[in-house]
Amino acid sequence: MNTTHVLTSVAEHLGGFELNEPVQVTVQALRCGPSATVQLPGRSLPELAAELLAWADTLDNVTATVWRPHWPDDEQLHLEIRGDLTDNTTVKVFGGLFNGPDVPGLGYGRRIELSWSRLRSWAALLEGVAA
C-alpha cells in the first residue's frame, strides 16, 4: 500500500460520510502498515467531542484516548480516536484544546483511555450551548 492509496482511502471516507473538513491529513505508508492521521480543528470541547463521535461512528475497531503534552506550562489537552477505515487502513483522528477540562489521572505527558460516556457528555454540552 502506498501514499496514494492511503490518501485516496481517506478522501473516499471523507466523501462517503458527513464529516467536517479536517485541518490536516498526514500519511504514513511504509512503516508498520498504512495509516493516516487526521487533525480536526480544536474550536471547543463540545464541538471536538461531537466531531470525534461522528468519526467513531464511521470506523471499525475504535478506541478513544485523551493525552496531555509533556510541557507543564502548557494547558493543552488532546482528544484522539483510532480505528480502521473499510479497507483496513488505520486512522488516528485527533484535535487539541487549550485549557481543556480537568481529567482525573491525566498528568503532563500522560495518555489514558477515554470512555465513550465521557466523550458523549462533553459533546452534549454543545446542545446546551445551542439551546
C-alpha positions as CSV (number, residue, x, y, z in Angstrom):
1,M,0.0,0.0,0.0
2,N,1.4,3.4,-0.9
3,T,0.8,7.0,-0.1
4,T,-1.6,7.5,-3.0
5,H,-3.7,4.6,-1.8
6,V,-3.9,5.9,1.8
7,L,-4.8,9.4,0.7
8,T,-7.4,8.0,-1.6
9,S,-8.9,5.9,1.2
10,V,-9.1,9.0,3.5
11,A,-10.6,11.1,0.7
12,E,-13.2,8.5,-0.1
13,H,-14.0,8.2,3.5
14,L,-14.5,11.9,3.9
15,G,-16.6,11.9,0.8
16,G,-18.7,8.9,1.8
17,F,-19.7,10.2,5.2
18,E,-21.0,13.6,6.6
19,L,-17.8,14.6,8.4
20,N,-16.4,18.1,8.8
21,E,-13.3,19.0,6.9
22,P,-10.1,18.3,8.7
23,V,-7.4,20.9,9.3
24,Q,-4.6,18.5,8.2
25,V,-4.2,14.9,6.9
26,T,-0.8,13.2,7.1
27,V,0.1,9.7,5.7
28,Q,2.5,7.1,6.8
29,A,2.6,4.5,4.0
30,L,5.8,2.5,4.7
31,R,6.4,1.8,8.4
32,C,4.1,-0.7,10.3
33,G,1.4,-0.7,7.7
34,P,-0.5,2.1,6.1
35,S,-2.0,4.7,8.3
36,A,-3.3,8.3,8.2
37,T,-3.6,11.0,10.8
38,V,-6.4,13.4,10.6
39,Q,-6.3,16.6,12.6
40,L,-9.6,18.3,13.5
41,P,-9.9,22.0,14.5
42,G,-9.9,22.4,18.3
43,R,-12.7,25.0,18.4
44,S,-14.3,24.0,21.7
45,L,-14.6,20.9,23.8
46,P,-18.2,20.1,22.8
47,E,-17.5,20.6,19.1
48,L,-14.4,18.5,19.1
49,A,-16.1,15.7,21.1
50,A,-19.0,15.7,18.7
51,E,-16.7,15.6,15.7
52,L,-14.8,12.6,17.2
53,L,-18.0,10.8,17.9
54,A,-19.1,11.4,14.3
55,W,-15.8,9.9,13.1
56,A,-16.1,7.0,15.5
57,D,-19.4,6.0,14.0
58,T,-17.7,5.5,10.6
59,L,-14.8,3.4,11.8
60,D,-14.2,-0.2,12.9
61,N,-12.2,-1.2,16.0
62,V,-12.4,2.2,17.5
63,T,-10.6,3.3,20.7
64,A,-10.5,6.7,22.4
65,T,-7.8,8.3,24.5
66,V,-7.0,11.7,26.0
67,W,-3.5,12.9,26.5
68,R,-1.6,15.9,27.8
69,P,1.7,17.1,26.4
70,H,4.9,17.0,28.5
71,W,5.1,20.7,29.0
72,P,3.9,21.7,32.5
73,D,3.4,25.4,31.5
74,D,1.1,24.4,28.6
75,E,-2.5,23.6,29.3
76,Q,-3.2,21.7,26.0
77,L,-5.3,18.6,26.0
78,H,-5.6,16.3,23.1
79,L,-8.6,14.1,22.4
80,E,-8.0,11.2,20.0
81,I,-9.7,8.2,18.5
82,R,-8.1,5.4,16.5
83,G,-9.8,2.9,14.2
84,D,-9.8,1.3,10.8
85,L,-11.3,2.5,7.5
86,T,-13.3,0.0,5.5
87,D,-10.2,-1.1,3.6
88,N,-8.4,-1.7,6.9
89,T,-6.2,1.4,6.7
90,T,-5.6,2.6,10.2
91,V,-6.6,6.2,11.0
92,K,-5.9,8.4,14.0
93,V,-8.3,11.3,14.4
94,F,-7.5,14.0,16.9
95,G,-7.9,17.6,18.0
96,G,-6.2,19.7,20.6
97,L,-7.7,22.2,23.1
98,F,-6.2,24.9,25.1
99,N,-7.4,24.9,28.7
100,G,-9.2,21.7,28.3
101,P,-11.3,20.1,31.1
102,D,-9.7,18.6,34.1
103,V,-9.4,14.8,33.7
104,P,-8.6,12.8,36.8
105,G,-5.4,10.9,36.5
106,L,-4.2,12.8,33.5
107,G,-0.8,14.4,34.3
108,Y,1.6,16.0,32.0
109,G,3.0,13.6,29.4
110,R,0.3,11.0,30.2
111,R,-2.2,9.3,27.9
112,I,-5.3,7.5,29.3
113,E,-8.3,5.7,27.9
114,L,-11.3,8.0,27.3
115,S,-14.7,6.5,28.0
116,W,-17.4,6.9,25.4
117,S,-19.8,8.1,28.0
118,R,-17.4,11.0,28.9
119,L,-16.9,11.8,25.3
120,R,-20.7,11.8,24.8
121,S,-21.2,14.0,27.9
122,W,-18.7,16.6,26.5
123,A,-20.5,16.5,23.1
124,A,-23.9,17.0,24.9
125,L,-22.6,20.4,26.2
126,L,-22.9,21.6,22.6
127,E,-26.7,21.1,22.8
128,G,-26.7,23.2,25.9
129,V,-24.9,26.0,24.1
130,A,-27.2,25.8,21.1
131,A,-30.4,26.0,23.3
